[in-house]
Amino acid sequence: MTNNAILAAIVVAMLVTWVPRIFPYVLVRFATLPDKVVTFLGYLPLTIIFALVLSSIFAEEVGRLPQIKWIETLAIFPTFWVVLRTKNIMFAVVVGVACVAILRLLF
């Protein structure tokens, strides 16, 4: 009984995460999107990365103002430089992680 319930939970979780990720691709394959929607979707990667960067450079605690994490803030500059020069996000992530590691080692 327990094994069947666990298997059913895993299958349901797989479907719940799979359907919203795959369904838009299937939908777009059979229909064209308006130009405004395509333009809007073009801004999503930039906004997602910006939100992730902002959430990683501020330390927040309840009842206090957000504090700046200086090491992560300093690592942003070479990371964005790499993004602007190479347009390779994966390489920029590696550079950012390496910069944070080196700065933590030094400070």
C-alpha positions in Angstrom: 0.0 0.0 0.0 2.7 2.5 1.0 4.8 1.7 -2.1 1.8 2.3 -4.4 1.0 5.6 -2.6 4.6 6.8 -3.0 4.6 5.8 -6.6 1.3 7.6 -7.3 2.7 10.7 -5.5 5.8 10.7 -7.6 3.8 10.3 -10.9 1.4 13.1 -9.9 4.3 15.4 -8.9 5.9 14.6 -12.3 2.8 15.5 -14.2 2.2 18.7 -12.2 5.7 20.0 -13.0 5.8 18.6 -16.5 2.5 19.9 -17.9 3.1 23.7 -17.3 6.6 23.4 -18.8 5.8 21.4 -21.9 2.2 22.6 -22.6 3.3 26.2 -23.7 5.7 24.7 -26.3 3.0 22.5 -27.7 0.6 25.5 -27.7 3.0 27.8 -29.5 3.9 25.1 -32.1 0.3 25.2 -33.5 -0.3 29.0 -33.1 1.6 32.2 -33.7 2.0 34.7 -30.9 1.3 38.4 -31.4 4.3 40.7 -31.7 3.6 42.4 -28.4 3.7 39.0 -26.6 7.0 38.0 -28.3 8.5 41.4 -27.3 7.3 40.9 -23.7 8.7 37.4 -23.5 12.0 38.7 -24.8 12.4 40.7 -21.6 11.7 37.8 -19.2 15.3 36.4 -19.1 16.7 39.8 -18.2 14.1 40.4 -15.5 14.6 36.9 -14.0 18.4 37.4 -13.8 18.0 40.9 -12.4 15.6 39.5 -9.7 18.1 36.7 -8.8 21.0 39.1 -8.6 19.1 41.6 -6.4 18.0 38.8 -4.1 21.6 37.5 -3.8 23.3 40.8 -2.9 20.9 41.8 -0.1 20.7 40.1 3.3 17.3 40.7 4.9 16.2 40.2 8.4 12.8 40.9 10.0 12.7 44.2 11.7 15.9 45.5 10.0 16.7 47.3 6.8 18.3 45.2 4.1 22.1 44.9 4.4 24.4 44.8 1.3 26.6 41.7 0.9 29.7 43.5 -0.4 31.5 40.4 -1.7 28.6 39.4 -3.9 28.2 43.0 -5.0 31.8 43.2 -6.1 31.5 40.0 -8.0 28.6 41.5 -10.1 30.9 43.8 -12.1 33.2 41.2 -13.7 30.2 38.9 -14.2 28.2 41.5 -16.1 31.3 42.4 -18.1 31.6 38.8 -19.2 27.9 38.8 -20.1 28.3 41.9 -22.2 31.4 40.7 -24.0 30.6 37.1 -24.6 26.7 36.9 -24.4 27.3 33.4 -22.8 25.3 33.1 -19.6 26.9 29.8 -18.5 30.4 31.3 -18.8 29.2 34.3 -16.8 27.8 32.1 -14.1 31.2 30.3 -13.8 33.0 33.7 -13.7 30.6 34.9 -11.0 31.0 31.9 -8.8 34.8 32.0 -9.2 34.8 35.7 -8.3 32.8 35.1 -5.2 35.0 32.2 -4.2 38.2 34.2 -4.7 36.8 37.3 -2.9 35.7 35.1 0.1 39.2 33.5 0.1 40.8 36.9 0.2 38.4 38.6 2.7 
